[in-house]
Amino acid sequence: MKKLLAVLMLLLIPLAACAERIDMEVYLIDPCGGCGGTVGRGCKSCTIQDEIANRYRLMFPEDEVQIQFNNLRMDKALEPEMRARISGFGADPDKVPMPLMFVREKLFLADGSMDEALAQFLETGEYPGIEAMLQDKAEYEASRVPGRVVYLYSSYCEDCREISKWLTYSLPADYELVKYDIYTEAGQTMEKYLLETLEIPEEEYCIPLIVYGDFWFAGKSSIYLSLKSRIQEYPDEQSVILEEIQ
C-alpha cells in the first residue's frame, strides 16, 4: 500500500496545477463475461467500470476528472463510432483491445497499462501514438517475469468462495497463486507474518486477503476493485511464501 500511495503522489504533483477539466470517454464491455456466470449472474461486484472509476479517481483530483462510460454490452450502436475514431489514429480497431478511452481527442488503453503515458500527456502534451504504445506494451508483456500472488482464505467464508472462483480467470495465465487456509498451521503462520511485515492495521484486516508484492487487499470489494490494476501496473511483483520465511 505504501508503494501505491507513493506512485499516486508522484502522478498528482504535475497534475495538481492543471485547471482544465479532464474529460474521459471510456469504451468497455461490462460485465466482461470472463467468469462465464460462475461468480454470479451479471457479476455485480467485479465490474470493469467500477475498477476504472476507482483507479482514475485515485490518480486525479475528483473535481478535475469527468468519466463518461460507453458500455457496448448495453448499447451496441456505439461500436461503429468507436471503431471509426480508432481508425482515425491509423490503428486497426480489431487490434486495440477494450477497455479504451479518448482523452482530449487522443486514444489510450484504459486497462492501467498506459496510465504513465496518460499522465505525461496531460502534463506535457506529448502523445507517443497508440501504435507505439501498443508495441511497448507487447514487448513488455513478452519479456516480463510472471508474478506471484498469496491468498489467505477460509473454507467457511462465503466471500472467499466468490474470490476463489474469480481468481481462476482474473489472474494472468502464467501467474503463481499460493493459497493458505487460515485454519491450518501453515495459514496461521503466514497470516501472522503478513500482518507483521506489511503492518496491516488490525481494524482493516479481514479475509479474503490478497498479497501481491508489497500491496495488500483485504475483503472482496478491495480485491475486485484494485488487484487487476496493480498487476497491470506492476506485472513482476513476487509475494513472499511460507517456504521463504521458514
N, C-alpha and C positions, 0 to 999 in steps of 0.2 A: 504494500500500500504506500510506503514511503516513496518508492521509485515512481509510482503513478503520480503522486502529488508533485514530485519534482518536475516530471515531464510536463504536467499541466501548467505549472507555474511558468516554465520556460516559454510555452506556447502563448500564455496570456500576456506576457510582458510586451511584445511588439504589437499585440492586437488591442491592448487597452486604450491606446491613443487613437484608434480608428473610430471616427464618429459615424461613418456611413454604415447603415444597417446592412447586415449580411443576410441576403435572401438566398435560401437553398431550395431548389426544386428537385426532390428526390423521387426517382422511379424505382419501384420494387414490386415483388410478388410476395404478398404477405396474407396469411401464413404461408411459409415457403413450401410446405408439404413434405419436407425432408423426413419427418417422423413417420409418414405413411399412416397417421392416425394412431400410432402406438402409445403416444403420450396422452392424447385427449382430442376429441373431435374439435377441430378448429384451433387447438393448441393455444388457448387464450393467454397463457403465461409466458411463452417463449416466442414472442413475435419479433421479427426483424425491425419493425417500426419502433418499438419500444427501445430496442438496443441502440438504434441510430440516434433517436432523440436524446437518450441518456448520454451518449458519447459526446455529441456536439454541444449540448448544453453544459457539459463539464469543460469543454475546450474553450468556449466563448462566453462572454458575459451574456446573461439571459436576455437582457433588454436590447442586445445588439444583433440577435440572430432570430430569423423567422424561417421556419421549416414548413414547406408545402409538400405533403406526401401524395404521390400519384400511384395508387395501387392497381396494377394491371390485373390482379385477380378479381377486383371489384368492377373494373371498367376497361375492358379490352380495347375500346375505341381510342384509348390514349396511346396505344402502341405505334400506329403509323407516324404520328407526330414525333414521338421519341426517336424512332429509327431515322427519320429524316434529319433530325437535329444531330444525331450521331454521325450520319453520313456527311453532314456539313463540315465536320472536322477531318474529313478524309479517312475516317475509320470504318471498318466493316461492322455493322450493327450486330452481326452474329458472333463477333469476336470480343465484344465489350460486354462483360457479364454484369448482371444486376446483383445488388443494388448499385445504382449510379446516380449522379446528380449534376445539375448545372448551377454554377455559382458565378455570378457576373458574366454570364454568357460563355463560360468555359466549362469543359466536361471533365469530371473526376469520377473515380470509383468511390462508392460510399461504404466500403467494407472495412475501412480503417487503414488499408494499405497505402493510401495516398494522402493521409492526413498531414504529414510533414510537408508535402508538396503544396497542399492547400494553404497551410499556414504561411508558407513562404510567398505564395502568390498574393495572398491578402496583405502581406507586409510590403512586398517589393514590386508587385505587378508582374513578376516573371512567371511565365507559364511554359513548361517544357514540352507540352503537347501530349495528347493521350497515347499516341503510338510509342513515344519514348518512355512514358510511364509504364505502359503495359509490358514493354520489353524489359525494363528494370525489374518489374515485379516478377516476370517469368524467370529471369536469370537468378534473382534472389531465391525464389522458390526452389529452383533446381539445385542450388548449392547449400541450402540451409541444412542445419542439423536438426533432426526431429526432436521435439520437446518431450518432457516427461511431466505428467500430472499426478498428484497424490489426492486421493479421495477418501475422506472419513465418512462413514455411514453407519446405519443400524438397520438390521432386518425388520425392526419393529416400527420404522419411521416411514410414513406414507410419502412425505416429500422426497425421501431418499429413493423410494421406488420409482418415482417420476424422473428424478435426475439420472438414475442408473440407465433408464431407457433412453433418455435424451442424449446422454454422453456417447452412446453407441454410434450415433450418426453425426454428432456435432463436433467431435474432435477430428483433426486431420487423420487420415487412414494410417499413417506411419507413426503416430504418436504412441507413447507408452503410458498406459493408465494403471497406476498401482493403487489397489483398494485395501482399506483397513476397516474392519468391523470394530467399533469402539467397545464392544462387549467381549472382545478377545484380549489376551495378554499383549499380543503384538499391537493391536489397535490402541490400547490404553497407553502403551509406551510411546507410540507415535503421536498420540494426542497430547501427552504431556510435553514431549519435545517441541512440537509445533507451537503450542500455546506459549512456551517459554522463549523460544528463539525468535518467533515472529512478533512477540509481545502483543498477542491478541487480547484485547480487553475482555474480562470475564462477562461483562454485560452484553457484549456483541457476539460472543461465541455461541454457535448452535450448529447442529448438523441438519442437512448435509453440509460438509465443509470441503471446499476445493482449494488446494495449494498449487500454485504454478510459479515456480521460481520463488521470488520474494513476495509475490502477490497472493492474497488470500481472499476468499469469497465465502461468507457464512450465510446459509439459508438459500432457499430455492430462488427467490426473486433476484438476489445479488448474483447468483451464478448465471441465471438466464440472461441478465442484462449486461454482464461485464466480461465473462470468461472468454467468449469468442473474440471480443475486441482486443483483449490483452494478448491472445495468441497471434492475432494478425499483426499487432504492433511489435511483439517480441517473440518471434517464432522459434527461438532456440533455447528457451528457458528450461532448466533442469531442476526439478524439485528433489530434495533430499529424501531418500528412502531408508527404511529401518536398517538394512544391511550396512549402510554407510555411517551410521552413528553408533553401532554396537562394537 
